[in-house]
């Protein structure tokens, strides 16, 4: 063979080998890094060393808080703190040489020091956000590696660099489940790769996917995918950025790419591709439709990196005082839930399917919003809300007030990291900058972070109140009502009273009298120790005030609000129990009456659908009992029928509540039927008397993809006391004895009693029902659960766990695998979501008996400003001039002292009296219904001294701050004092 031919052959061979190598370059692979960890609670020396003997340490699967046994057993401030060590032995898969290796931690509590093969690789301290490490140069691709983590969850932990604590490491709301309490992943990629969205530790921002140029009617939008790309090879690469969009069924809808770009060695560059896509299903409330976006890096036609991201597309706008989702107005309705979202004896570290179960329950109650409180929730809950169709308000990290200096810098850093990490999750519509209002300058800084890292996500950024800060795109308040014609305002807590699920009413075992119990900070127990009737009634009363100011009730509206909290929480408590019982479900997610009350009131985007109806309580009482029966309905009239005999129509109050006074109990069927005002039947429901307790019944709820033998999955088992026909006995309080056999770990349930029965295999039912948790082990097999109770037929249930493949500490099976989206509510409906109830008449000027130069403050769309007279009767009037002569039908007033004081008022239109009466106390607004009269001026006059509401107690927030009752004015303490925060005039539409 000639030298020339030999040379050609060698070159050809090298080229083929190079091409073969490129074609077989491993594309990015991600592994579940949760299996195979060891735990030691306490400090010890040399635990970071590879040679350290951890054989006797406890074997666990992550996520796992080392003090999980104390969840709901101990009060939040008593949760154990200290040092704990986590270790893991693992090997990389074959062909990992010369690859990029990253660890991604979704979060720890509080701070951790990380070691790989005995060498310190980094520290993370904020206790909230995800972070990661590039371990490419420290890992041994051929041998076993050891990662060791020392974690300190002290309440008073201080950041090493600043010697400052973190504002959100707080004993009131941030339950301290210490250790590696969230998921961990390991990523293997090539030297040319798309970065991870882990800014603090890696200084990288990952990919960013969004939609723009929406055409909702035509179901189209311009889909944009961009990735931060790094070239850590020794040569420049000409990269084609290609994007594949697949629908929920895995069908490819579109493939599009950007022109090739050169990325030099060591360079980081943003690559972007976009395309108009038709036939889209837009993500919506109760419609968690998700797409898979595959972003690829191609060099010479070969894929060198590939990243799959699940996301959804939706249009959101925040204007006219309202929230628009896919061009339709949506009134915000939901819950302010602790970000820990915890369960007894496990804390927050639950499997992904249980996150879906809990979060989808909110949607089933017709909630559309969860406002996570104080700190960013973990990624698992955020992705869960994507699937179930639940809008999120995402905080960063804070406590109860604005701060400066290091603590403000910490808050900005967490907001930045949270936005970068979560900006591809469609369910996030709000970024919350503070649980309390922040300064204008701070608002600008937070908005700049949003604009830098998520400029196209259709998300509003704001905080509590923020009425007079233009940069805030939404605002809110606590336990009162603000309205706006511009930015949406929704209540960040509108009700927070408490009730144990065990307490039906005063006539049911254990016969708890509403409001009985020890005092809290000198006040009686009426707010925190209600029964379920009283708790649900208070929910109705509070929500109806917001509903009366909903979109469609004028130019200035309330955009709704959230109720604290959804599930009973191992956080700040006030009563007999050592945990918070404000939930509309208990800690095991068993619904209370308030759950069903909300389901009725919240059924609709704005206006409530008329078909909802619910009878509070049960129908199993002792003979001779007479009690009020309460029905929640969106109908105009409700009839109560007992054993086919009508008991008449209920007294309607608070928009949705129908009361039937002193109904005598008789065994049988109690039915409620709702009607329109003209007598058309809308809906009906019933309660049926159950027989004597006869047996136990067990029902299992588990992972829809199968009960996984991974040491972290759980099954939720419900136990009921039922009669001979299988009907639940609603007053049963029987004690159940459980026996568990097979490869599973008992985690138990919760009930009133010693240590709240945490981890006990003896557990009473409450209201005839309870639930327990069973956790899998790492070996698969058959599990049997037996339940026994004195005098009742026992029950037994079998469960089988399925094996999970783990090799060398790595698994390709992830906690959320196999979970489907909830599409139950369907796509965003067409048409308007409300009917206009009244029309605002614009006020163009005002004159007043005193402080005339401040009169315009009473109608300026800023509820932080007001007009007040000088405290004298002869100046206690204000006169408004309307834009045009109109027929005035209502006047709404936000008066100073709106919670605690009533005022005798006269309202006249062009001098003609149209209203003469007393205002009412409220969460904000009093609406005077006037004799319809046409005119161009409206005068409001005080007729006498305002009266303090009998036993008026404005109340305080949890931190001791007095609840808002308007703008503090000495003048209204005087006989002739009148102060108006906002006045609005209406006519019928």
N, C-alpha and C positions, 0 to 999 in steps of 0.2 A: 504493500500500500504506500502510495506516495505521501510525502510529508504534508502536501496541500490537502489531500483527502483526509489524512489523519487529523489535521487541524480542524477541518470542517466537521468531522465526526465528533471530535472533542467538544467543539463549540456547540454543536447541535445537542449533544448529550447534556452539557451543562445547562443549556437553555431549557431542555425538557425537564431536567431535574429541578431547575428553578421554578418552572411553570408548575411542576408537580407539587413542589413545596408550597408554592403560593396557593394552589388549589386545596391543599390539605392543611393549610394553616388553621389551627383551631379557632373557630369563631367564638366570641364571648360566651362563656358558660357561667351561670349563677347556681350556687348551691345553698341549700338550707343548712345553716351552721348551728341550728338549735340542738341536735342530738349530742349525747355523749359527754356531758359536762360533769364535773365533780364540785361539790360545795363543802366549804368549811366555815362555820360561823365563829368568828373570833379572829384575832390576829396571831400570826405565827411567823417565825423567821425562815428565810430562804425559800418561801413558797413560790417565788418567781423562777427558781432554778429548774433546769431541765431534769436534774437528778432527784429532785424532791419526790419523796414517796407519798402519793396521794391515794393509795389503794384503799385506805380505810375511810376516806371521805365519802359523803353521801352522793350517790349517783342521781342525777337529775336531767331532765330535758328542759331547755329554755322554751318560752320565757318562764322565769321562776323567781319570785321574790323570796328572799331567805326567811322573812318573817310573815309569810302568807298565812300561817296558822292563826295569826292574831286579827285577821280582817273580820271586823264586826264583833270579835270577842273583846277587844280592848277599844277604849275611846281613842280618838285620833291622836291626842297629845301623849298617850301612853304607849303608842306603838314603839317597839324596840328599835333602838339605833345602835350603831357601832360599826365595827369592821367585819367584813366577810370576804372570803377569798373564793374565786371561781377559777377552775383549771380545766383544760381540754387538750387531749392528745389527738392528733389528726395527721393524715398524709394527703398530699396533693394527688390529683389524678395523673395518670401517665401523660407524657408529652407536654408537661407544664414548664419545661425548661425554657428560660428566656422569655417567659410570659409576664404580663403585669398581673399582680395578685393584690386584691383589695379586700379589706374587711369592712362591712357596713353594720353598725349597731343602730337600731331604731331608737334606742335610748336606755339610760340607766338611772338609778336613783341612789345617791345624789352625785357623787364624784368617784371617778375610777382612775387608777394608774395601771397601764397596760404593758405587759411584758411578752415578748416572743422569743422563745429559745433562750431565756435568761436575760435578754436585753430590753431595756426600757424603750418603748415605741411611742409613748404619748400619754396624755392626760386629758380627761374631759370632765367638766365640773358643774355645768348649769342644771343638770338633773331633769332636763326637759327634752332637748332636741336630739335628732339623729346626728351621727358623726361617723367617721371612718378613718382607716389607716392604709397607707400604701406600704405593704410588707414585702414587696417584690425582692428587695435586696437583702432581706434578713431571713427569708424562709429557705428551707432546704427542700428542693423539689424531689429528692430521691429518698429521704428518710422521714421518720416520724418527727413532727413538730409539736411544740407545747406552747399554748397561750395561757397566761396567768393574769388574773385581774384582781386587784385589791380595791374594794369598794367601801366607801365611808358614807353612811346616810344620816349623819348627825344633823339635827335641826339647825344647829348654829355653825354649820360648815362655812368656811370662808375661802373665797377664791385665792389661790396661792399668789398670783401676780399682784393683786390689789389689796389683799387682806380685807375684802368686803364680802359680806354675806349676800345671798340672793333674795330679792324682795318676795319672791313667790315660794320660798321654802318656809311655808307658813302652816302653823298648827291648826288653823281654822278650816281650811278648805282643801289642802293638798295632802291627801292621805299618804303616809310615808311607807310605801312598799319598797323595801330596800333591795339593792342588787341589780342583776340583769333581768329586769322585769318585762323586757320587750324583745322582739325577734332580732336575730342576727343572720347575716348572709355573708357568703364568700364569693367573690367574683374573679374569674380568670379571663383575661383579655390579651389581645396582641399588643404590639408596641405602638400601633396606630389605632386609636380607640376613642370612643365617646366617653366623656368624663362622667363621674357620679355627682349628684346634686348635694354635695357635702362641703359646705363652704368653710366652716371654721377650721377644720383640721386638714382638708385637702386643697382649699382655695379654688374649688371647681364648682361649676354651676349646672352641669348635666344638660339634659335636653328640655325644650320648651315647646309645647304643642298648643295651638289655639286656633280659633276660627274667627273670621271677619267677613264683612260684606254679606251678612245674612239676608236670605229671602225666605222667611218662615213659611209663607203660603206655598212657595215653589219647592220647599224642602231642600234648599241649596245653600252653600256657603263656601267661602274660600278657606281651605284647610292649610295651615302653615305648620311645618315641623322644622325646628332648628336645633342643632346640637353643638355643644362646645367640644371640639376635637383636638386631641393632642397627638403629636408625632414624637414618640420617644425612641424612634429607630435612628440609625446613623445616616440615613439617606432621605432626601426629599421624596415626597410621595404626591403624585397627582391623583386626587381623590374625587370620585363621583359620589355625591350624596343622594341616595335613592330612598324613596318613601313608599311603603305599601300600606294601603288602608284596607282593613278587613272588618266586616260587620260582626254582629254577635254570634252568627252561625259559622264564622270562619271563612265566609265567601269574600274573595278579593273584589273590592269596589273600584279601586283605582291604584295605579302605580305611576309615580311621577318623580322627577329628579331635577337637580340643579346642574348647571354646567360644571365640568371638572375644574377643580382648583388645586393649586400646588400648595402644600404645607411643608415648610422646611423642617429639618431636624431640630427638635427642641421647641418648635413653635406651637402655640395654641391659637386656634382660629374657630370662629362661628361659621358653620355651614348651614344653609337654609334652602328648603324647597317648598313650593306651594302650588296648589291647584284648586280650581273650582270643582266641587263634587256635588252631584245631584242625588236625589232619592234618600236624603239623610233622615234618620230618626233622631229628633232633638231630645236630649236629656231633659227630664221634667220631674215635677213633684210626683212621687210614687211611680215613676217610670225611669228606672235606672239603666237606660240603654247605653251600653258601652261598646266602643270600637277598640280594636287592636291596631296600633300604629307601629309598624316595623320600620325603623330607620337603619339604613345600611351604609357602610363605607365600602366603596369598591375601588380597587387599584388594579389597573390593567384588566378590568372586567371581572376580577375575582373579589368575592366578599371577604373583607378582612375584619369587619366588626359588624355585629347586628344586635340591635336593642329593641325589645318589644315593650311597648307601653300601653296599658289600658287607660282609656280616657273617654270622655263624652263631650258633646258639643251642645251648647245652649247659649241663647242670647239673653243678656240681662241689662236692664237699664234702671237708673235710680233718679227719678225726676218727678216734679209735680207733687211732691210729698208721698210718692208711692213707689213700690217695687214692681217692675215689669219683668216677667219671665216669658221668653218667646213671644213678645209683643202683647202679653195678657197680664192685667193687673192681678197681683197676688198679695193678699193680706197676710202678714207674717203671724203664724200661730205655732206654738211649740213649747219647748222646755229649755230652761237653763240647767244643764246637766254638769255635774262635776266631771272634769276631764279624766279622772280615774275610772269612772263608769264601772265601779267594782262590784264583785260578788263575794259572799261569805266564804271564808277559809281559802280563798284563792287570790283575792284582790283584783287587780286589773289584768292579770296574766292569763286570760282565757283564750281558748281557740277561736279562730276567725268565724266559724259558723255561729258561735254563741254571741259574738259581737253583732252579726247579722240578725240573729233572733231578737236581741234586745233593741237594736236600732230600728228594726222593721216594726216592732211593737209601737214605737212612736208614730210611725206612718199609719198603722192600723187605728190609732186613736185620732187620726186625721190631722196630726201635727205635720207641718211642712218644714219646720226649722228646729235645729238644735243649736243652742248657744253654749258651746263649751266654756267652762268658767276658769278664768285666770291664766291657765297655761295651755299650750298647744296639745291636743290629744295625740296619741301615738298613731302611726301610719295605718295600723290595722283598723282602727275606728274610722279614720278618714276614708279609706278605701271601702269600708263597709257602707258608709253613707252614700258613696257613689253607687253601689249596687242596689241599695234599697230605695233610692230616690228621696233622700232626706237632705235638705239644704243645711249648710253649716255656717255658723259664725265662728271664725278661727281667731282666738287670741294668740298672743306671743307668750309673755310672762309678766305678771304683775301681782300686786296685792290689792290695796284699797285706796291708793292715792297716787298722785303724780310725784315723781322724785327727780333729783338732779344728780350730777356727778357720775360716779362709777355705776351706780344702780341704774341710771338712765341709759348709760352706754351698754350695760348688760341687756336691758330691754330692747334696745335697737338691734343688738347683735342677734338676739333670739328671733325677733321679727324678720330680720333679713334671712336667717337660716330657714325659718319656717316657710316663708314665701318661696324660696328657691326649692325647697324639698317637696312642697305640696301644690305648686302652681299648675300641675297637670290634672288635678282632681276637680272635676266639674261641679261637685256638690258644694264647694266653698264659694259663697257669694259675698261674704263680708269678712274683712280683716278688722279685728278689734284691737285698738291701740291701748286700751286701759279699761279696767273695771270701773274706775272713776274718770271724770273728765281730766284732760291734759291741757297744757298751755297751747296757745296758738303756735308758738315757735316749735314746740315738740310735735304738734300735729303736722307742721310743714316737713319736719325731718322724717317722720314716719311715711308721709305721702311720697317723699322723694325716694325712699327705699322701695315702695311699691312701684313707682314709675320706672325705677331702674331695672327691677327684676321681673315685674309682671305688668308691663304697660298695656297689654292687649287682652287680659283675662276676663274683662267685664266684671270686675269685682270692686265693690265700694269699700273705702277705708274710712274709719271713723272711730267713735268712742262714745262713752256715756255723755249725755247732754250735747255739748258742742254746737249749741244753737246759733251762737254769734261768731263762729269760726268758719269762714267760707271754705277753707281747705278740706274740712270734714265733709264727706259725701253721704253720711248718715249719722244719726244720733239716737239717743235713748234716754231712759230714766229708770228709776227704781220706785215702784209702788205708787206711781201717779201718772197722769196723762199730759203729754205735750203733743201739739199738732203743728203741721207745717204745710205750706203751699209749694215748697221747693224740695229740700232734702227729705228722704223718708225718716220718720221718727217712730221707733217701736220700743216698747217697754222691755228692758232687760231683766226685769223681775216684776210681775204684776200680782203674784200671790205666793205666799211662802208659809202658810199655816201647816200644821202637822196632824196626822192621824195614824195610829197603829191599825193595820188591817184587821187585827183581832177584834177591834171595837166597832161592831155594826152600829149599835145605838144603845140607849139606856134600857131597852126592854129585852135585849138578847144577851146570853152568857158571853162574857163575864160581867154584864150589867155596868159597864163603865159610864159614869155620868159625864156628859160633855163638859170639858174644861176642868175636870178634877185633876189634881196632881200638885207637885211642889212648885213653888214660885220660881220664876226665872228673872234674875236681876231686879227683884222686888215687885215684879208684876205677876198677876195670876196666870193660870195655865190655859186660858181660853184660846190663845193663839197656837200653842204647840201641842195641846193634848185634847184635841177634838175627837169625836167619833166620825165614822165614815160619812154618815148623813150630813153632819155639820160641815165637814171638810169639803164635800162635794158642793154643798149649797154655797159656801163661801167662794169656791171656784166660779160658780155660775154668776154670782153677784159681781165679782171683780171683772170677769171677762166681758160681761154685758156692757160695762161702761166704755170699754174700748170699742166694742162692736157698734155702739151708738155713734161713734165718731169715725167710722170706717170710710174707706173710699166710696164715693157716691153721696156723701153727706155734706158736700160743700167744697169750696176751693182749698181750705185748710183741713187736713185730715190726720188721723192717727193711722199708722201703717201696721198696727197690731202689737204683738208682744209675746213674751215667753213666761211660762210659769216655772218657778223653782220648786221642785226638781222633778225629774222623771222617775227615778228609782231611789228608794231609801238608801242613804249614803253613810259610809263610815267616816263622816266629817262632822263639822260643828253641830252640836246638839244642844237641846234646851230642856229636855224633859226627863221622864222616868227612865227611858232607855239611854244607852250610851252612844246612840247613832241618830242621824237625822231622818225623820219620818215624813218629810214633806212630799215624798214620792206619790205619783198617781198609780204606781205599782210598787210592791214591796221589794226587798233586796233580791228575792228569788224570781222577780218579774211576774208575780201573781197580781192581776189587776185589782185595784180598789174601785169604789163607786165613782170617784172622780175621773178615772180613765174613761168610763162610758159616758159621763157627762160631757167631757171634752169631745168625744167622738160625735155626739149629737151637734154640739155648738159649732164645731170646726168643719163640718161636712160641706165644703164649698170653697171656691177660690177666694171669694169675698163674701157675698150673700150666702147665708146658710141654706142648704137644701132642706126642703120641708119634711122629708120622709123620716128624719131621725127621731127616735123616741126611746126612752129608757126609764124603767121604774127603779128607784133607789132601793137597795136593801134586799130583803128576802120575804118569804111568807110562811114562816114557821114560828109561831108565838104560842104562849100559854093562853088558855081560855080566859076570857075577861079582859084581855089587853086591848086598850084603845090607844092609837098613836096616829100622828100625822103621816100621811103617805105623800111622797114627793116624786113627781114625774118631770123629767127633763125632755123637752120637745121643742122643735122649731115650728110646730103648727100654731094655729091661732086659738084653737080650743082643744081641750083634752077631757075625755070622759073616762071615768073609772067604773069598771064592771066587776062585781064579785059574784061568782057562781051564777052567771047569766043575769044578774040583777044590777041595773044601773044605780050607781051611787052619786050620779050627777057630774057636773063639770067643775074642774078645779079653778082655784083663784090664781090668775096669772100674775107673775111679778118678775122683774129683772130679765125680761126678754124671753127667757127659756124655761122658767121654773113654774110649775103648776102644783099647788098645795091643796090637799084634801084633808080637812081637819078632823081629827079624832075618829078615825075609821075603826070600827070594832072588828077584831080578828075573828074570822071563821075559816076553818079548814076548807081548802079547795083551790080554785083558780082565780087569781086577781089579774084582771086584764085592763090595759090602758089603750085608748084609741084616740088618735089625733085627727083633727079636721081643719079645713079652711074656715074662714069667717062665714062662708056661705053654706057650710055643712058638708062639703065634699070630704070623704074619708081619705086620709093621707097615709097613715101607718098604724100598726098596733104591735103590742108586745105583751108578755104575760109572765107572772110568777106562779109557780105551782107548789103547793105544800108537799114536802117529801115525807115518806114514812119513817118509822123508827130505824136507827142505825142497824145495819145487818151485816155488812162485810166491808172489806177494804178493796180498793181498786188501784192498780198501778198502770201508769201510762208513761211511755218513754219518748223523749225528744232528743234527737242526736244528729250528728253531722250527716247531711244528705249524701255526702260522698262516701259514707261508711265510717264506723267507729274505729278510728285509727289506733293501732298499737304503737304509738310513738312516745308514750310517757307524758304527753301533754294534752291530748284530746280528752274531752269529758262527755258524759251523757247526763242529761237532766231528766230525772224521774219524778213524776208527780204521784202523790198518794192522796186518795180521797176516801172519806167515809161515806158509804152509799147505803140506800135502803134496798129492799128486796128487788126493786125494779131497776136498780142501777142509777137512781137519782141522788145527787150529792145532798148530804144532810148539812144545811148551812149553819147550824148552831153547834155542830159537833166539835168537841175539844179533846178527843181521845188521844191517849199517848200511844205511839207506835214504836215497836221494837223491830229493828232491822238486822238482818244477817246477810253478809256479803261473802261470796266465795268466787274463786277464779282470779285471773290475772288483772286485778283492778285495785285501786286505792280509794278508800272512803274519804270523801270531803264533806258530806253531810249537808245540812240546811241551817235554818234559823227560826227561832221562835222565842216568845217571851219566857224568860226563866234564867236559871243560873248560867252565866257566861253566854247567854243567848243560844244555848245548846250547840255552840260551834264545835264541830267534829264529833258530836255525840251520836251514837247509834240508837239512842232513845230520843224521840222527837215528837212533840204533840202537833196535831193538826190545829189550825186556827180557821174558824169559819168552815170547817169540814175539809180543808185542803192544806197541803204543804208540798214542798219539793226538796229533793236532795241531789247533790252532785256526786258523780262517780268518775274517777280519773283512770285512764288506761295506764298499763305498764308497757314496757318495751317488748314483751313477748305477747303474741296473739293467742287467743283462746276463748273459751266459753265462760261467761260470767253469769252468776245467778244471784238475784236479789229477792230475799224473802221479807215480808212485812207481816207482823202479828200485833194484835191488840186484844185486850181482855173482852170477851163477850162478842167478838166479831169474827166472821169467817176470814181467814188469812188470805194473802195474795202473794203470788210469786211471778217473777218475770225473768226471762233469759235474754242476755245480750252477747253478741260475738264481736270481738275486735279483729280487724284485718291487719295483716303484716305490712310494715313499711320498710322499704329497702334503705339500708344505711351501709355505706362502705367507707372505712377509714375515717369515720366521724362526719362524713358528708352525705347529704341526701338530695335527690332531685324532686322530692315530694315536699311541697310547701303547704303551710297551714290553710291557705285560701283555695287550694286546688279543688276544682269541681263545684264551687259555689256559683249559683246562677243569680242573675239580676231579678229584682222584683219589678214586674211590669204591670202590676194589678190596676193602677189607675189610668193606664193608657196614655197616649200622647196628649200634649197640651190641647185642651178643647178650643174650638173656634168660637168666636163671638165674645161679647162683653161678659165680664165676670160679676157685674153688679148693675142694679137699676138705680138711677139717681133718686134719692129720697128728698132732696131739697137743693136749692140753688142759692149760692152766695150772692149778696148784693154788695158791691164794692163801696167801701167808705173812702171818701176823698178828703175829708177834713173833720176836725172836731174843735169844739170850744168847751171850756169847763169853768166851774165856779171858783176854782183855785188852781194854781200851777198850770195855767193855760198853755204855757210853752212846752209842757210835757204831755199834753193830751194825746198827741199822735203815738206815744209809746203804748197806748192801750189797744192799738190795732196794727202794730208794725211787724207781725209775723216773727216776733222774738219773745219767747216766754221767759226770758231773763230780765225783761224790762217791764215797767208798769207806770200807770198814772195814779197818783194819790192826791186827795184834797188836803186841807189843813186841819182836818178833824172837827170842823164846825158844820152844823146841820145846814146852814143857809148856803154853804158852798158844796154840799154833797150831791152834785149833779154833773153830768157830762152830756153834751149834745153832739150827735154825729150827723154829718151831711152825706147823703148817698150820691152815687154817681148819676143816678136818674130816679125819677119817681117810680116806686115799685110797691107791690102789695106785700107788706111785711107779715110773715106768718110765725116766725120764731126769732128769738134773740138768744145767742149762747154767750155766756160770760164765764171767764176764769177770774174769780175773785180772790184777792189775798185772804188767806185763812180758809181755803176751799175745803180742807179736811175738818176743820174744827169750829167753823162759825157760819151762822145763817144771818141773812140780812132782809129786812122788809123793803121791798122795792116797788116803784111804779115805773112803768115803761109807757111812753106815749109816742105816737107817730103824728107829726105835724100838729102837736098839741092835743091830740085825742088819745085818751087813756086806752091802752090795749092789754095791759097786764097790771095787776095789783096783787102782790102776794109775797110769800117768804121764799128765799132761795133755799136750796138743800145742800148739805155737805156731800162731798164726792171725792173721787180721785183726781178731779181737775175741773170739770165743766158742769155748770148748771144751765139747762136750757129752759127758757121761759116760752111756753106756747101762748101765742098772742091771738087776739081777735083779728083776723085778716083785715088789714087796713092799708090803703094806698097812701103814700106820702114820700117826701124826700128827706125828712129829718127824723131821727130817732133819739129820744131823750131818756136817759136812765137817771132816776132820782132815788136817793135814800130817804125812807119815810120815818125811820127811827133808829135807835141803837141796835147794832148787830148783837146776836145772842151766841154765846158759846154753847156748842153742842153739849147736851147733858152727858156727864162723865167723859167729856172729850179728852182723849189721849192721842196725841199725834204719833207717839211711838218713836222708836229709834231703830237704826240699822244694827247689824250684828257688831259693828265696830263702835257702837255707841253714838254715832252721828244721828242727829234728829232728822226724822223723815221730812221731806219737803212739804211745806204748807203754803208756798207762795214766797213772795219777796218780803223780807222782814221790814215792817213799817210800824212805827210807834203811833202813827195817826189813827190806825184802825182800832186801837185800844180805847180811843175816845168815843164819846156818844155819837158824834157826827162824822166818824171816820169812814171813808169809802175809797177803796183802791181796786182798780181793774187792771189785770195783767193782759188780757186779750178779750175783745168784744167782736162778735160776728153777727151779721144780720142776714136773714134768709127769707126767700119766698119759695112757694111750691114750684116744682119743675114744670 
